[in-house]
């Protein structure tokens, strides 16, 4: 017998303990019969005042990650979904692929994660030249740019919001996200992508897509779309832009 509520699939969702955006956004995107089960990577809400602080944050996530993976495995999920962004971009394309392979080997599950998902969605939309919005400090932005460029995209403009703690990423207002999206747009931009899973940008991106008349991709939407479609589910969900509505 299948799980009573997750009779189509159980997604094990991995997020930093400081993240308050992934759970509600993924819940709103969830179709009937698919359930999300969260495991938190325990990290402190450290101040972020420099590139060195941001490097330390990535190290803390990396050190605590496998314990959180092992915790979620006890509910026997069907797929591991990483509600984490920066780590999946860190050190470029090869390192991102290596991370996915490591998790696949460790869990023997299919994996959905931010960098892969954004890459696939951008290629789905035939985007070549992109604008990027992040909540990161310059060292994080450098790694995001490197991943996209190694994946074959031209990053025309990137804005990092330099948020001052992991928790404060979720405090960025819709207005500030809207302004950042407009700032990385231009006539030479095929698509805009927002990274950083604790930025609550899914609905902001969907609204921006309507008036900019081009793809505006929120990373949480891309990750959940990847998880659904690669698990064989074609449910169309309104309110989160053209990706979940039409693809």
N, C-alpha and C positions, 0 to 999 in steps of 0.2 A: 504494500500500500504506500502511496506517496504521502508526503507531508500534507497535513490537512489544509493549511493556508498556502504554502508554497508548493502547490501540486504541479506547477509547471517548472519552477526552478527556485533554488535558494542561492542568493548571491551573498558571499562573504565579503563585506566591505571593510577595507583597512583605511583608517584615518588617524592623523595625529590627535592626541587627546585635547589639544587646544582648538580643534576645528569644530565650528558650530554651523557651517553652511552646507556641508555635503549631505548630512542626514536629512534635513528638511527638503532640500532640492531633489535628492534621489527619491524620497518618499512621494513627492508630487509627480514624479515621472513614472512611478511604478504601475505597470498594468496588473490587472486582477490575475492572481495565481502565481505571481512572482513576488518573493519576499526578500527584503534586505536585512542582513544581520551584521551589526557593526562590531568590530574589534578596534580598540583604541591603542595606538602607539604612545606609551606614556612618556611625555616630555614636559619640562617646565615652561611656563610662559616667560621666557627670558627677554630682557630688553634687547632690541635690535637698533643699534646706533652706528654700526659700521659693517664693512665687508667681513671683518673678522668675526663679528657676532653672528652674521648669517652663515658663515662657514661652520661655526660651532653648532648652530641649529641643525644643519644637515648631518653633522656627525652624531648628534644626539638621536635624531630620527633613525639613522642607520644602525646605531647600537641597540635600539629597542625594537626594531622592526620584527625580527624573527620570533620573538616571544609573543607578539601580537598575532602573527601569522599562525603560530601553533595554537593559540587560544581559539581563534575562529574555526580552526579545522575540527574542533570537537563537536561542532553542530552539523558536520558533514555537508558543507556547501557544495554546490555544483560548479561554481565559478568564483575565482578570487578577483575582486574589483578594487583597484587601488584608488582611493579617494585622496591621493597625494599627488602633488605636481612637481615641485622642484627636483626631488630625488630622481624622477624619471627622465629629466632633461640633463642631469649632471654629467659632465665630462663627455658629452656628445653622443652621436648616434650609436657607436659600438658599445659604449658603456650602458646605454639604455637597453639595447638588445640583450646584453649580458645579464642585466638585472631581470629581465623577463624570463630568460632561460633558467636562471638560478631559482626563481620562484616556481616556475613550471616543474623543475626537477624536484624541488623540496615538497611541493604540494600535490603533484600529479594532477593539477587542475588547469583548465584554460584560464588565461590571464587577460584582464582589460586594465589598461593604465593610461595615464594622461598623455604622454609624449606620443605613443603609438596611435592613440585615438585621434589626436589633433592632426597628425600627419595623414592618416587615412581620410579624414573628413576633408581636409584641404585638397587632397588629390581627387576626391569625389566631386568637388566643386570646380575642378580644373584650375585652381588658384596657383599662380606662380609668384606673384609679388604680394607680400602680406604686411599688414601693420599688426603690432603686438602690444598688448597691455599686460603688465605684471604687477604684483604687489611687492616685488623684491627690491633688494639693494643691488648695486651695479654688478657684484660678483655673480648673483643669481641671473641677472639679465644677460650677462656674458655667456653663461651656460645655455640659456634658452636660445639666444641668437645662434650659438654654435650648432645646437641640435637642428634647428630649422635649416640653416645654411648647408649642413652636411646632408640633409634630407632633400636638397635640391631647390629650396625656396630662396627668394630674395627678400630679406627683411628691409623694407623701405624706411620704416620708422618704428622704434620701440620706446615705450614709456614705462619706467618702473616707478611705482608709487612710494617706495622706501618706507613701508609700514614699520611702526616702531615696536611691535611685538607680534608673536604669532596670533594671539587672540584679537589684537586690534585690526588685523586684516579683515575680519568679519564686520568691523565697524565702518568700513568705507561706505560712504553714502551712494545712493543711486545717481545723484547729481555728479559726484566726482567720477564715477565710472562712465557716465554719459559723456562728460567733458573729455576724459582720456580717450574714449573710442573716437570721438570727433577729431581729436588732436593727431591720431595716427592714421586717419583716413586721408585720402587724396585721389585725384583722378587716375593715378598710376597704380592704385592699390586694388587688387582683385578680391581680397577678403581680409577680414580683421579677426584675430584670434585673441582671446583672453585666457591667460594661464594663472594658476594659483587657486587651488580648490576652495580656499576659505573666503575668497571674494564671492559674494552672493550676486552673481552676474547673469544667471540664466534668463530671467525675465527682462533685464535691462538689454541684454544682447538681442533677444527676440524683438523687442520694440525698436532698437536701432536698425535692425535688418530691414524693417518695413520702410523706414524713411530714407535710409541710405541706398536701398535697392541693390544690395550685395550681401554675400554671406557674412554674418557676424557670429562667431562661434565661441560660446562659453565652454570652458573645459569640462565642467561637470556634465553639461548636455552631451558633449562629445564622448565622454567616458561611458555614460549610461547608454547612449545610442550604440556604442561599440559592444557593450555587454549584451544588450538585447539582440542586436542583429547577428552577432557571431554565435549566439546561442539558438538561433533559428526563429526568433520572435520578430514579427513584422508589424506589431501593433503601432498605430499612428497616434501620437499624443499631441494635443493642441496646447498652445500657450508657450512653447519653448523654441519657436522658430521653425524654419523650413526643414531643418535636418530631421527632427522627430515627426514633423507633420507630413512630409512627403517622401522621405528616403528610408 
